[in-house]
Amino acid sequence: MGVTDKVWGALTSMIKLEDRVRSQSEAMKQQQAKIEQLTERVIRLETQLEMLMRAAEIKRLS
């Protein structure tokens, strides 16, 4: 294997690695968006639960 083949192999490996990194980066962005949506959903559910619990307590005290 000549020097040219080694250089070509290294360049090919770098291009493949860059493609994988970009793919992983996109996957991480999508996962982060899903996590943020779920966090927002949990916050809304917690708020509703607190409001219902307070309403039940007020009703019980009345």
MOPAC internal coordinates of N, CA, C and O (Angstrom, degrees):
PM7 1SCF
backbone

  N    0.0000 0     0.00 0     0.00 0    0    0    0
  C    1.4508 1     0.00 0     0.00 0    1    0    0
  C    1.5300 1   107.60 1     0.00 0    2    1    0
  O    1.2310 1   121.09 1   -52.13 1    3    2    1
  N    1.3022 1   115.53 1   127.87 1    3    2    1
  C    1.4533 1   119.97 1  -178.08 1    5    3    2
  C    1.5116 1   112.01 1   -86.03 1    6    5    3
  O    1.2310 1   122.05 1    -5.59 1    7    6    5
  N    1.3072 1   113.68 1   174.41 1    7    6    5
  C    1.4607 1   120.53 1   179.63 1    9    7    6
  C    1.5241 1   110.25 1   -62.00 1   10    9    7
  O    1.2310 1   120.46 1   140.85 1   11   10    9
  N    1.3335 1   116.73 1   -39.15 1   11   10    9
  C    1.4669 1   120.86 1   179.85 1   13   11   10
  C    1.5202 1   110.91 1   -61.03 1   14   13   11
  O    1.2310 1   120.84 1   137.87 1   15   14   13
  N    1.3324 1   116.01 1   -42.13 1   15   14   13
  C    1.4689 1   119.80 1   178.93 1   17   15   14
  C    1.5306 1   111.06 1   -64.14 1   18   17   15
  O    1.2310 1   120.44 1   140.67 1   19   18   17
  N    1.3153 1   116.77 1   -39.33 1   19   18   17
  C    1.4718 1   120.36 1   179.16 1   21   19   18
  C    1.5277 1   110.94 1   -65.57 1   22   21   19
  O    1.2310 1   120.95 1   136.09 1   23   22   21
  N    1.3316 1   115.79 1   -43.91 1   23   22   21
  C    1.4613 1   119.60 1   178.81 1   25   23   22
  C    1.5176 1   109.94 1   -63.83 1   26   25   23
  O    1.2310 1   120.25 1   136.07 1   27   26   25
  N    1.3358 1   117.12 1   -43.93 1   27   26   25
  C    1.4630 1   121.54 1   179.53 1   29   27   26
  C    1.5350 1   110.27 1   -61.15 1   30   29   27
  O    1.2310 1   120.57 1   137.37 1   31   30   29
  N    1.3232 1   116.52 1   -42.63 1   31   30   29
  C    1.4611 1   121.17 1   178.10 1   33   31   30
  C    1.5194 1   111.55 1   -62.22 1   34   33   31
  O    1.2310 1   120.78 1   138.55 1   35   34   33
  N    1.3337 1   116.12 1   -41.45 1   35   34   33
  C    1.4677 1   120.16 1   179.67 1   37   35   34
  C    1.5255 1   110.54 1   -65.72 1   38   37   35
  O    1.2310 1   120.38 1   137.10 1   39   38   37
  N    1.3325 1   116.88 1   -42.90 1   39   38   37
  C    1.4654 1   120.12 1   178.39 1   41   39   38
  C    1.5270 1   111.24 1   -63.75 1   42   41   39
  O    1.2310 1   120.82 1   137.96 1   43   42   41
  N    1.3115 1   116.03 1   -42.04 1   43   42   41
  C    1.4652 1   120.12 1   178.17 1   45   43   42
  C    1.5304 1   110.88 1   -61.43 1   46   45   43
  O    1.2310 1   120.93 1   137.15 1   47   46   45
  N    1.3252 1   115.83 1   -42.85 1   47   46   45
  C    1.4735 1   119.86 1   178.80 1   49   47   46
  C    1.5173 1   111.21 1   -63.36 1   50   49   47
  O    1.2310 1   120.44 1   139.68 1   51   50   49
  N    1.3217 1   116.76 1   -40.32 1   51   50   49
  C    1.4674 1   120.49 1   179.35 1   53   51   50
  C    1.5238 1   111.22 1   -64.54 1   54   53   51
  O    1.2310 1   120.45 1   139.42 1   55   54   53
  N    1.3172 1   116.74 1   -40.58 1   55   54   53
  C    1.4677 1   120.36 1   178.94 1   57   55   54
  C    1.5214 1   110.21 1   -64.45 1   58   57   55
  O    1.2310 1   120.25 1   137.20 1   59   58   57
  N    1.3235 1   117.13 1   -42.80 1   59   58   57
  C    1.4633 1   120.77 1   178.63 1   61   59   58
  C    1.5309 1   110.71 1   -63.88 1   62   61   59
  O    1.2310 1   121.21 1   138.60 1   63   62   61
  N    1.3296 1   115.29 1   -41.40 1   63   62   61
  C    1.4612 1   120.07 1   179.54 1   65   63   62
  C    1.5245 1   110.55 1   -63.81 1   66   65   63
  O    1.2310 1   120.24 1   137.10 1   67   66   65
  N    1.3247 1   117.15 1   -42.90 1   67   66   65
  C    1.4613 1   121.05 1   178.57 1   69   67   66
  C    1.5257 1   110.85 1   -60.98 1   70   69   67
  O    1.2310 1   120.54 1   139.99 1   71   70   69
  N    1.3148 1   116.58 1   -40.01 1   71   70   69
  C    1.4665 1   120.47 1   178.41 1   73   71   70
  C    1.5267 1   110.84 1   -63.36 1   74   73   71
  O    1.2310 1   120.82 1   138.53 1   75   74   73
  N    1.3166 1   116.03 1   -41.47 1   75   74   73
  C    1.4726 1   119.71 1   178.73 1   77   75   74
  C    1.5279 1   111.04 1   -65.54 1   78   77   75
  O    1.2310 1   120.75 1   139.67 1   79   78   77
  N    1.3126 1   116.16 1   -40.33 1   79   78   77
  C    1.4647 1   120.01 1   179.85 1   81   79   78
  C    1.5232 1   109.89 1   -63.58 1   82   81   79
  O    1.2310 1   120.27 1   135.90 1   83   82   81
  N    1.3168 1   117.09 1   -44.10 1   83   82   81
  C    1.4680 1   120.31 1   177.62 1   85   83   82
  C    1.5180 1   111.16 1   -61.81 1   86   85   83
  O    1.2310 1   120.64 1   138.24 1   87   86   85
  N    1.3123 1   116.37 1   -41.76 1   87   86   85
  C    1.4677 1   120.66 1   179.10 1   89   87   86
  C    1.5292 1   110.55 1   -62.33 1   90   89   87
  O    1.2310 1   120.41 1   134.91 1   91   90   89
  N    1.3249 1   116.83 1   -45.09 1   91   90   89
  C    1.4617 1   121.10 1   179.17 1   93   91   90
  C    1.5240 1   110.87 1   -64.94 1   94   93   91
  O    1.2310 1   120.53 1   141.95 1   95   94   93
  N    1.3094 1   116.58 1   -38.05 1   95   94   93
  C    1.4570 1   120.73 1   178.88 1   97   95   94
  C    1.5238 1   110.88 1   -62.10 1   98   97   95
  O    1.2310 1   120.64 1   135.99 1   99   98   97
  N    1.3149 1   116.38 1   -44.01 1   99   98   97
  C    1.4650 1   120.28 1   178.73 1  101   99   98
  C    1.5319 1   111.08 1   -64.82 1  102  101   99
  O    1.2310 1   120.82 1   138.84 1  103  102  101
  N    1.3319 1   116.05 1   -41.16 1  103  102  101
  C    1.4635 1   119.95 1   178.18 1  105  103  102
  C    1.5276 1   110.67 1   -62.65 1  106  105  103
  O    1.2310 1   120.12 1   139.99 1  107  106  105
  N    1.3274 1   117.38 1   -40.01 1  107  106  105
  C    1.4595 1   120.74 1   178.81 1  109  107  106
  C    1.5211 1   111.27 1   -65.48 1  110  109  107
  O    1.2310 1   120.07 1   141.06 1  111  110  109
  N    1.3194 1   117.47 1   -38.94 1  111  110  109
  C    1.4645 1   120.42 1   177.70 1  113  111  110
  C    1.5243 1   110.76 1   -62.79 1  114  113  111
  O    1.2310 1   120.53 1   138.07 1  115  114  113
  N    1.3185 1   116.60 1   -41.93 1  115  114  113
  C    1.4678 1   120.46 1   179.09 1  117  115  114
  C    1.5228 1   110.70 1   -65.35 1  118  117  115
  O    1.2310 1   120.45 1   137.35 1  119  118  117
  N    1.3184 1   116.74 1   -42.65 1  119  118  117
  C    1.4603 1   120.39 1   178.80 1  121  119  118
  C    1.5338 1   110.96 1   -63.27 1  122  121  119
  O    1.2310 1   120.55 1   138.95 1  123  122  121
  N    1.3200 1   116.55 1   -41.05 1  123  122  121
  C    1.4654 1   120.10 1   179.07 1  125  123  122
  C    1.5246 1   110.89 1   -62.25 1  126  125  123
  O    1.2310 1   120.59 1   138.99 1  127  126  125
  N    1.3291 1   116.47 1   -41.01 1  127  126  125
  C    1.4704 1   120.39 1   178.30 1  129  127  126
  C    1.5257 1   110.23 1   -62.43 1  130  129  127
  O    1.2310 1   120.11 1   138.15 1  131  130  129
  N    1.3388 1   117.40 1   -41.85 1  131  130  129
  C    1.4647 1   120.63 1   178.25 1  133  131  130
  C    1.5229 1   111.23 1   -63.66 1  134  133  131
  O    1.2310 1   120.61 1   138.18 1  135  134  133
  N    1.3247 1   116.44 1   -41.82 1  135  134  133
  C    1.4674 1   120.81 1   179.61 1  137  135  134
  C    1.5222 1   110.28 1   -62.41 1  138  137  135
  O    1.2310 1   120.47 1   136.92 1  139  138  137
  N    1.3240 1   116.70 1   -43.08 1  139  138  137
  C    1.4601 1   120.11 1   179.75 1  141  139  138
  C    1.5241 1   111.33 1   -64.62 1  142  141  139
  O    1.2310 1   120.02 1   140.96 1  143  142  141
  N    1.3285 1   117.56 1   -39.04 1  143  142  141
  C    1.4653 1   120.59 1   177.71 1  145  143  142
  C    1.5263 1   110.58 1   -64.69 1  146  145  143
  O    1.2310 1   120.44 1   137.77 1  147  146  145
  N    1.3132 1   116.77 1   -42.23 1  147  146  145
  C    1.4666 1   119.93 1   178.92 1  149  147  146
  C    1.5250 1   111.19 1   -65.84 1  150  149  147
  O    1.2310 1   120.36 1   141.71 1  151  150  149
  N    1.3173 1   116.92 1   -38.29 1  151  150  149
  C    1.4626 1   120.61 1   177.79 1  153  151  150
  C    1.5231 1   110.30 1   -61.56 1  154  153  151
  O    1.2310 1   120.54 1   134.83 1  155  154  153
  N    1.3218 1   116.57 1   -45.17 1  155  154  153
  C    1.4673 1   120.34 1   178.06 1  157  155  154
  C    1.5200 1   110.75 1   -60.19 1  158  157  155
  O    1.2310 1   120.89 1   139.68 1  159  158  157
  N    1.3191 1   115.90 1   -40.32 1  159  158  157
  C    1.4658 1   120.39 1  -179.80 1  161  159  158
  C    1.5294 1   111.30 1   -64.36 1  162  161  159
  O    1.2310 1   120.56 1   137.11 1  163  162  161
  N    1.3170 1   116.54 1   -42.89 1  163  162  161
  C    1.4649 1   120.80 1   179.25 1  165  163  162
  C    1.5248 1   110.32 1   -63.65 1  166  165  163
  O    1.2310 1   120.52 1   139.75 1  167  166  165
  N    1.3139 1   116.61 1   -40.25 1  167  166  165
  C    1.4668 1   119.83 1   178.57 1  169  167  166
  C    1.5276 1   110.44 1   -61.18 1  170  169  167
  O    1.2310 1   120.46 1   136.29 1  171  170  169
  N    1.3309 1   116.72 1   -43.71 1  171  170  169
  C    1.4739 1   119.78 1   178.91 1  173  171  170
  C    1.5254 1   110.53 1   -63.69 1  174  173  171
  O    1.2310 1   120.12 1   138.27 1  175  174  173
  N    1.3160 1   117.38 1   -41.73 1  175  174  173
  C    1.4676 1   120.22 1   179.55 1  177  175  174
  C    1.5247 1   111.33 1   -64.89 1  178  177  175
  O    1.2310 1   120.23 1   138.46 1  179  178  177
  N    1.3296 1   117.17 1   -41.54 1  179  178  177
  C    1.4599 1   120.46 1   177.64 1  181  179  178
  C    1.5240 1   111.08 1   -61.48 1  182  181  179
  O    1.2310 1   120.72 1   138.66 1  183  182  181
  N    1.3064 1   116.22 1   -41.34 1  183  182  181
  C    1.4638 1   120.46 1   179.88 1  185  183  182
  C    1.5227 1   110.56 1   -63.22 1  186  185  183
  O    1.2310 1   120.75 1   134.98 1  187  186  185
  N    1.3181 1   116.16 1   -45.02 1  187  186  185
  C    1.4698 1   119.81 1   178.91 1  189  187  186
  C    1.5173 1   110.96 1   -62.51 1  190  189  187
  O    1.2310 1   120.47 1   138.12 1  191  190  189
  N    1.3186 1   116.70 1   -41.88 1  191  190  189
  C    1.4606 1   120.74 1  -179.81 1  193  191  190
  C    1.5258 1   110.71 1   -63.28 1  194  193  191
  O    1.2310 1   120.22 1   135.88 1  195  194  193
  N    1.3215 1   117.18 1   -44.12 1  195  194  193
  C    1.4621 1   120.15 1   178.39 1  197  195  194
  C    1.5224 1   111.57 1   -62.20 1  198  197  195
  O    1.2310 1   120.34 1   138.41 1  199  198  197
  N    1.3217 1   116.95 1   -41.59 1  199  198  197
  C    1.4660 1   120.22 1   179.61 1  201  199  198
  C    1.5175 1   110.60 1   -64.62 1  202  201  199
  O    1.2310 1   119.87 1   137.96 1  203  202  201
  N    1.3268 1   117.86 1   -42.04 1  203  202  201
  C    1.4620 1   120.87 1   178.73 1  205  203  202
  C    1.5266 1   111.61 1   -65.44 1  206  205  203
  O    1.2310 1   120.84 1   140.46 1  207  206  205
  N    1.3374 1   115.99 1   -39.54 1  207  206  205
  C    1.4603 1   119.16 1   179.68 1  209  207  206
  C    1.5300 1   110.80 1   -66.00 1  210  209  207
  O    1.2310 1   120.39 1   138.38 1  211  210  209
  N    1.3218 1   116.85 1   -41.62 1  211  210  209
  C    1.4679 1   120.05 1   177.96 1  213  211  210
  C    1.5220 1   111.42 1   -65.49 1  214  213  211
  O    1.2310 1   120.51 1   139.33 1  215  214  213
  N    1.3357 1   116.63 1   -40.67 1  215  214  213
  C    1.4616 1   120.07 1   178.98 1  217  215  214
  C    1.5272 1   109.98 1   -63.51 1  218  217  215
  O    1.2310 1   120.36 1   139.61 1  219  218  217
  N    1.3376 1   116.91 1   -40.39 1  219  218  217
  C    1.4557 1   120.42 1   179.09 1  221  219  218
  C    1.5248 1   110.70 1   -66.03 1  222  221  219
  O    1.2310 1   120.47 1   141.66 1  223  222  221
  N    1.3221 1   116.71 1   -38.34 1  223  222  221
  C    1.4636 1   120.04 1   179.21 1  225  223  222
  C    1.5275 1   110.73 1   -67.51 1  226  225  223
  O    1.2310 1   120.22 1   138.16 1  227  226  225
  N    1.3232 1   117.18 1   -41.84 1  227  226  225
  C    1.4745 1   121.07 1   178.77 1  229  227  226
  C    1.5241 1   109.66 1   -63.78 1  230  229  227
  O    1.2310 1   120.97 1   138.34 1  231  230  229
  N    1.3280 1   115.75 1   -41.66 1  231  230  229
  C    1.4649 1   119.59 1  -179.56 1  233  231  230
  C    1.5289 1   110.34 1   -65.58 1  234  233  231
  O    1.2310 1   120.74 1   141.55 1  235  234  233
  N    1.3246 1   116.19 1   -38.45 1  235  234  233
  C    1.4619 1   120.37 1  -179.80 1  237  235  234
  C    1.5307 1   110.97 1   -67.24 1  238  237  235
  O    1.2310 1   120.37 1   143.26 1  239  238  237
  N    1.3156 1   116.90 1   -36.74 1  239  238  237
  C    1.4742 1   121.09 1  -178.89 1  241  239  238
  C    1.5345 1   112.17 1   -74.92 1  242  241  239
  O    1.2310 1   120.78 1   158.02 1  243  242  241
  N    1.3234 1   116.12 1   -21.98 1  243  242  241
  C    1.4668 1   119.00 1  -177.27 1  245  243  242
  C    1.4995 1   112.43 1   -75.72 1  246  245  243
  O    1.2310 1   120.10 1   180.00 1  247  246  245

